[in-house]
């Protein structure tokens, strides 16, 4: 998905990409819901709508960051969300934060500083870079909240229902932004737009099913492989340079995630 968004390169408005992605997703999901005779509306509708809203905001942020930042940088920043998940769990669920979690948060943010540092030295538009980094971080926060909702919903809702509410919310939210800013895609743009919808749908299904069958910590660790793939695509397709600072920053974020997961497993063992 990230490759498709990056390839469009800002030629198509973000709201239009979100709308196209949601339209393709809702058609595919509705078909499978009907085929398997599953009630599309679910049982926890309020939480499903909240999950859809959080996911939509996160999607806007991720797409915007990808149009400005290199794929590897935007993806590594996105993967600060496990530390946000811990903080949100402390605030919302009143869960106790272990000392090692504090260390993981510090290490994670050191990683973010290292990853973004090359952008300030190589990009002349500092304000645009800072804005993109802030947007990417906010997107990570929204992702963490959305994952908390998915984890809570997975005990009662079918994965397809959870996925269905994502585009169900995304479509009406993106329409107002499209009305006065619509650009008709041309040429290969159609290919990339369709790719966004299809690949995102596959990813959502895999993530939702993974969160249902695996502990959140294990699902998160497997999902981190996206950083590796993003770096490879960035180099091979877009000729992006991966500096030592980005490698070190990505390693810090990985260590931060591992510490967060180990703390989660320790807590589960005690319970």
N, C-alpha and C positions, 0 to 999 in steps of 0.2 A: 504493500500500500504506500509506504513512504517513498519508494522509487517513483511511483505513478504521480504522486503529489509534487515531488521535486521536479519531475520531467516537465510538468506543465509550466513551472517556473513563474507563477504569478500572472500568466496570461488570462486565466479565468478567475473571477472573484471567488474568495473562500466560501462565501455563502452558497454560491452555485455548485461548488464541489460537494459541500455538505448535503445540499438538496439532492444532487444526482446520486451520491452514495446512499442516502436514505431511501430514495425511490427504488433503486435496484434491490436494496436489502429488504424492503417491506414486501416487494413482489415475491422474491424468493422465499422469505420466511412464511408469508401467508400461504403460499402453495404447499409447503411442507406441513404447516399446521392443519390445513384442510385435508391433505393426504393422510395424515395420521390421526384425524378426528380429535384434535386437541382444542380445547376452549382457548381462544386467543387472548381473552381478557384477564385470565388469571384470578387469583384470590386476594392478593395484597396489592390492590390497584394503586393506592396512594404511594407506597414505597416503589412500585414499578415506575410510576410517573417521575418520582424523584430521581431514580436511577437513570431514566431516560434524559432528564434535564441535565444532570451532572455529566453524563456521557457526551451530550451534545456540546456543552460548553467546553469540555476537554478536547473534543474533536476540532472545534473552531480554533482553539489555542495551538494544538499540534500542527494543524494545516498551516496556520499563519507562520509559526516558527520555522517550519520546513521550507517555506518560500524565501526565507532570509538567511537562515543558518545552514551550515553543512549538515548532511544527514547524520553523521557520527555525533556531532556536537548536540544537535537537537534531541537525538535519541538518548544519549547519556544523561542529559538534563531531565528528560522524561522519566528516567529510571531512578530518580530521587524519591519517587512516590512511596516506596516502602517506609521511609522515615516519616513521611507525612501520615501514613496509615497509623503508625504507632502514636504519633502526637494526637491525631484525631480520635483514636481509640481512648486515649487518656482523657481528652476533653469531653467526648460524647458518651463513652461507655464507662468512664471513671476507672479505667484499667491502670494498674500500677506500672510505672516506668522503671525498669531496672537500670542500674548504673551503666551497664554495657550498652544499653540503648542510647544513653546520652553520648557515649563515645562514638557510637555508630553514626549518630546525627552529625557530630562534629567532623568526623572523617568524610562523610558524604558531602558536606558543604565545602570542605577543602577540595574535594574532587571536582565540584561544580566550578570553583574558582580556577582550578587548573585547566579544565576543559574550555572554559570561556576566554581564558587569557589570550590565546592566539587570535581570537576574533577582534580584540581591541587593538592589537598591533598590526593586523593585516587589513582591517576594514576602515575606510576613510569616514564612513557615516557612523560615528560612534553612537549617536542618539538612536538610530534605527536598530543597531546591534543590541544596545541596552534594553530597548523595548521588546525585541524578539526574545531575549533571555528571560525577561520578566514574564512574558506571555507563556514561554515554555515551562517555567517554574509553576505558574498558576495552573497550567494544564496538568502538571504532575499532581498538584493538590486536588484538582477535580477528579483525576483518575483514581486517586487513593480513596476518595469518598465514594466514587462509583463502585469500586471493588468491594468496599465494605457492604454496600447495598446488595451487590451480587451474591456475596457470601451468605448474607442473611436470607435472601430470597431463595437461594438454591435448595434449601431444605424442604420447601413446599411447592415451588414453581418449576415447571418444565423449562429446560434451557432455551427452547424456541420461543417461549412466552417472554422470557427476560430479554432476549434479543429483539423480539417484535416491538417492544415498547421503546426501544432506542430510536428507530426511524419514525415511529409513531409520534414522538415528541420532536424529533429533528426537522421533519417536514414543515409543520406549521411555524416553527421558530425561525427557519431560514427563509421562508417566502417573503416576509416584509423587506428583507435586505436585498432580495433579488429583483423586486419590482422595478426599481429605478437604476439598477446596476447590472442588467442582464447582458451577457456577451454570448453570442452564438458560437459554439465550438466549431472548429474547422480542422480538416485533415486528421493528423494523428492524435489531436486532442481528444477525439471521441474514444480512441483506443485506451488512452490513459484514464479517462473518466470512467469507462466501463471497468477497467482494471481496479480502480479505487473501490467501486461497489462490490465486485466479486471477491477480491482479496480481503477486504475488510469483513465481509460476511463470513468467509472461511475462518478468519482470525477470531472473530467474535464467538463463533460456535465452538472453536477449540478452547478458547480461554474460559468460556462459561462452563463447558463440560469439565474442563480441568479443575476449576474451582469447586465443582460439585463433587468430584471423585477424590481429589487430593486436598490435604491441608493447605491453607493459603500460603504458608511458608515454602512448601515444595513447589507449588504452582508458580510462585514468584521467581524461584531460582531457575526453573526451566524457561520461563518467559524472558529471562535476562539474555538468553542467546540471541535475541533480536538485535542487541547492541553489536554483536559480532557480525551478523549479516548486514546490518546497516553500514558498518565500516567497510565491508567488502564491496557492497554496491556503490558506495560513495567513491571509492578508488577506481573501480573497474568501469563504471558507467559515466560518472561525472568528473573524473580526474581530480578528485579532492585529495588534498595532502593530509595525512594523519601524522601530526607532530608528536614528539616525545611527551609534550605537555598533555596532549589529549590521551595518549596511552596511559600516562600516570594518573590523570584525572579519572579515566574510566576504571582503572584498577582500584582507586580509592572508593568509587561508588560501588563497585563489586564487593569490596571488603565490608563496606557499610551495610550492604544488603545481606551478606552472609552473617554478620553479627546480629542483625535484626532477626533473621530467621532462627539462629541458634538460641536467641533469647526466647523466641516464641515456642520453640521445641522444649526448652527447659521448663517454661511455664506449663505447657501441656502435660509434661511428665509429672510435675508436682500435683496437678489436678487429678 
